[in-house]
Amino acid sequence: MKRKNLPYRKNCEGYFLYKNKYIVAKDTRKGYVVFPGGGVDSKENPKEALIRESMEEAGIVCDNIIKKIGVLRFDWGPDWAKTRKQKKRYSKFRGEEMHFFVGTVKGFVKPKGDPSDAWKGKKYLLITDAIRLIEKTKPFDKEIEKYRIKQLKTLYSLK
């Protein structure tokens, strides 16, 4: 089957402000930044998935105002899949249908979910540091360029 005939994986990503100068994010020390989010289950809408994923990964207690700021579809490149989990996804999906949200954090609690998915260590970065880390990966791979540009535009708008 040709990759272009595969569906997109519905996903969500949140940009949560913390104390007006931090963004909830994880510096992977592998050349990229991860924001809370993940796959949308079949019985969820993207906002519900974001709230669930944010609690499971980072123990985020969100405020009640989470605003959707866009949707972007992008295909994964041939070298995208690194882990077993990603390779399985790569065989089923052509890429992501990413739903983007912004909000603020009331606080943090112990993450509720699979302990292996919980973020270890610091859960937020200065917004300027998140921007710098993403910009360090330029030039962006063609397949994810639109995604990285969306991330940067969102972060700049929150500064």
N, C-alpha and C positions, 0 to 999 in steps of 0.2 A: 504494500500500500504506500502511496506517495505521502510524504509528510504533510503536504498542503491539504490533504483530505482529512487529516486528524483534527479533532476539536481542540479548542483552547482550554486550558485549565483555569477555572475561575478562582481568583485569588484576591486578597485584600492587603493593604499596607497602610499603617497609620503614622502620622507625624504628630506626636504628642508633646506639647510644650510643658516644661517643668520649671517652675520659678522664673518664668519669662525670659530666660536666656539659655536654657538647656533644651535639648531634644532627646527624647527617649530613643536610644540607639545603642547598638553594640559594635564596637570596633573589633573586628575579627582578627586583626593582626595578620591577615592574609591578603591585604590589599583592597578590602571592601568593607562597607558599613552595612549592618542589617537593622532594619526597622521592624517594629512589631507587626505581625500579620501572618497570613498563611492561607491555606486552602479553605474554600467555602464549601461546607457540607451540603448535601442535596436538600436538606430541610431548612436551610438557613438563607437569609439574605446577606449580602456582603457586610453590612454594618453589624449585624449580630455575630458574624464570624470574626470580625475585627475585635469586638469586645471579648469574645471567648478566647481567641488566640492571644490577645494582649495580657489577659489574666493568666493563661497557661504558661506563657513564655517569660513574662517579666513581672507578674503580680501587680499589674497596673489597675488602679482604681480610677476610672475615667469620670470626668464630669458628665453632665447630661447633655452637653452640646457637642456632638460630633458631627462635623459637616463633611459631606462628600464633595470632593473637588475635581473629580474626573475619573475616566476609565481609559485605559490604554491597552491595546493588543500588540504583542510582539512575539516573533518566532524565536525559538532557541536555536543557537548555532550548533554545528556538528560537534563541537568540543565542550558544550555546556555541561553535560552530565558527568559528574565526577564520582559521586557516591552511588551506592547500590540503590538507595531510594530515588535519586535523580535519574538513574538509568531506567528504572521501572517507569517513572513518569514520562521520560523521553519516548518510550515505546508506545505510550497511550495518548500523548498530547503533542501538539506542534509547538506550543508556547504558552504564554500567560495572557489571560484577560485580567489585568490588574485594576482593582478598584481602589482609588486613593481617598484618604480621609485626613482631616486635621481635627485636633481637639486639645484639651488640657488635662493634666494629671492632678487629681486630688491628693494622691499618695500611693504608696506601695504596700503590698501585703505579700505573704508567702505565695509564690505561684501555685495555681491550682490546676494540675494536669500531670502528664507524664514527666517525672523528674528528669529524664534525659533531654526533654525539650526546654527545660527551665534555663534561663540565662544565668551564668555564673558571673560574679564580680559586679563591677559598676554597670548601671543600667541606663546611663545618660551621658551625653557629651555636650560641650558648648556647641551651639549651632555653628559657629565659625569653624570649629574643629571638624564637624561632620562634613561641611562644605569642602574644606581643605583635603580631607581624606578621599572624597569622591573625585575631586578635581585632579588629584595625584594619579588617578587611573587613566587620564587622557593620554592619547586619543582612545575614545571608547570603541569597543568592538561594534561593528556595523549592526549586528543583530540587537544589541541592547542600547544603542545610542539614544533613541527616543525615551527610553526608560530612565537612563541616567540624567538626561536633560530635564525630564519631569521632576525627578528628585531634587535637582539643583534649584530649579525655579521655585519649587515649594519651600525649600529651606531658605532661599533668599527672601521670599515673601514673609517669612516668620522672623527674620532678623530685627 
